[in-house]
Amino acid sequence: MKRSTAGIILFSIIALLLYAYGGKFFDAVWSFPANRPVPLMVILLVGSGIFMTVKLGFPQLRYFWHGVRVTAGIFDNPKDEGDLIHFKALATALSATVGIGNIAGVATAIYYGGPGALFWMWITAFFGTTLKYAGSALSLRYREIDAKGFTAGGPMYTIEHGLGVKYRWLAVSFAVFTVICSFATGNAIQSFTVSDQIYSEVTQVVGTSHWLTSKFALWQGFTLSFQQIFSGLAMAGIVALVIIGGIKRIGSVTGFLAPFMAIIYVSATGLILLSNAGAVGESFRLIFQMAFNPPAEVAGVGGGAFLIIMNTMMWGVKRGLFSNEAGQGSAAIAHSTAKTKYPVREGTVSMLGPFIDTLLICTLTGLVILTTGAWHHTEFYVTRIDPSFAGELLNSSLLTSFAFKEGLSWLFAYGDKIITLAIVLFAVSTIISWSFYGDRATEYLFGEKSILPYKWVFVTFVFIGGIAELEAIWAFGDAALGFMTIPNLLSLILLSGALKRAQVKYFSQKHVPYKNK
C-alpha cells in the first residue's frame, strides 16, 4: 500500500474515533489499562529506556563529554552532507523541547502530582537520554538526501529503511501522529499558553470589563475575547514569516532564540534560588519524600498511598516526555539534518537535550515553585496536605508566574513579567521547530507538493490555539504524544543490535578535530 493511501486511511480512522468517542478515547492513552495502577505508557517509556541504557552500556554517562565536544564544532566538516551544523541541529531540537513544558508543564506536574513528580521527570530524562541518543543516531543513518541536497530523516525513515518495507504501516503511523502532534503539542498548546498569559497581563491593566478583554460566548461553554483573537493573529503572522523560509531559516532563528531565551530564564531562576538558598535543601527533601512516601495523614496507607505514588509517577513521566520528548522520536527529525557522515556522532550531540531541558531548566522551575511556597496553591497541596488552605489555586504558567513574582519581590515587583517574556520566546521557537517536524512527516506521507498546504494549515492552528480551551488542547496533545511514542520505541528496540555495532565501530576510531586534518 502506498504511504499516502495508508496515511489517508489512518487520518480517517482517527477522525471517526474522535467523532464517536470524543476526548474520552484519547484520555485513555495515559490511563490504559483502567484497572491497573501503572499505565501502559509509563511502563513502555521507562522500561524501554532502561533496556536501551543497559544494552548500549550507559552512553549518557560514557559519551556525554564527547557530545559536548562535537556540539562545540571541533569536528565540523563543511563538506559533509546535511543541512545544519551540529550546534544548529541541537538548537533546533532544543527549541522544540525547551518551551512551555519547562514553564507550564512543570507547574502542571506539581499541581496534580506534587513535588515528587519532579523526581519522575528526572528518571524519564535520565533513561530517556539513551532513547534520544539511539533515535537520533538511527535517523541520521537511515535518512535520505533529495535531488536538491536536502535531508529527509526521522523515525518514519528509520522504520521503513531499517526494518524493511513490511513495517511501512508502523512508519506511516508515526508520521500521521507526528502531523497531529505538530498541530496540538507543538503548536496549539504553545499558542494557547501565550494567549492566556498575555490576556492575564492585559487584564491586570484594563480589567476584565474592557472591550478588549471582555469575553463573549460563541456557543455554550466556549467564550473568547478580542484580546485572544489579536494574540492568535499576531502569533500566526510571526510563525508564517519564519516557517515559509524552510529549514535553513528555521535553523538560523532557533540558533539565536534558544541560547538567548535560556540565558534570560536561567539567570532569573538563579537569582530566586540564591535569595531562597535556605529552602533549597528542604525542597529536595520534599521531592524525594513525596516521590515514594505521600503525606500519610491524608493519603492513608496501603493501596491508597500506592495509588497516589502512581499518580505522581504518571504526571512526572507524562510531563517529562512533554518537556524533553525523549522516546517520542520528534527530536530525531531535527538531528537527522546534521552535517556529518557519522550517525553515532550526532547521537551524542542529542544527549545534551534532556540534560539541558529537564535536568537543568525543569529542575530550576520546580525549585522556584517549591522554594517560594507557590506550590501551596496547587490541587495536590490542598487535597493531600492542607484542606483548610484558603489561597487561590493556580495551574500551568500562572503558577510559575506567581512563583517568579514572589521570588523576585526583593529585587522588583514585576518578576512575573519575565515569565511572560519567556513564554513568548519559548513558545515561538517551539512552534517554529515543530513546523519542521510536521513538514517532514507530511512530505514522507504525501510528497513535496504537500508541504506548502501543510504549512498554511499549521499557521491556522496557531490562531486556533490562541482562542481554544485549555483542557481540550492538553488532552489531545498528550494523546498524540503517546501515540507517536509507541512506534518509535518499538523501532529502537528492534534496531538496538545494529546501533550497538555502529557504536562500537565509531568509538574504536581516533577522533581528530577537523582543523588538524
Order of alpha helices (4+ residues) and beta strands (2+ residues): alpha-alpha-alpha-alpha-alpha-alpha-alpha-alpha-beta-beta-alpha-alpha-beta-beta-alpha-alpha-alpha-alpha-alpha-alpha-alpha-alpha-alpha-alpha-alpha-alpha-alpha-alpha
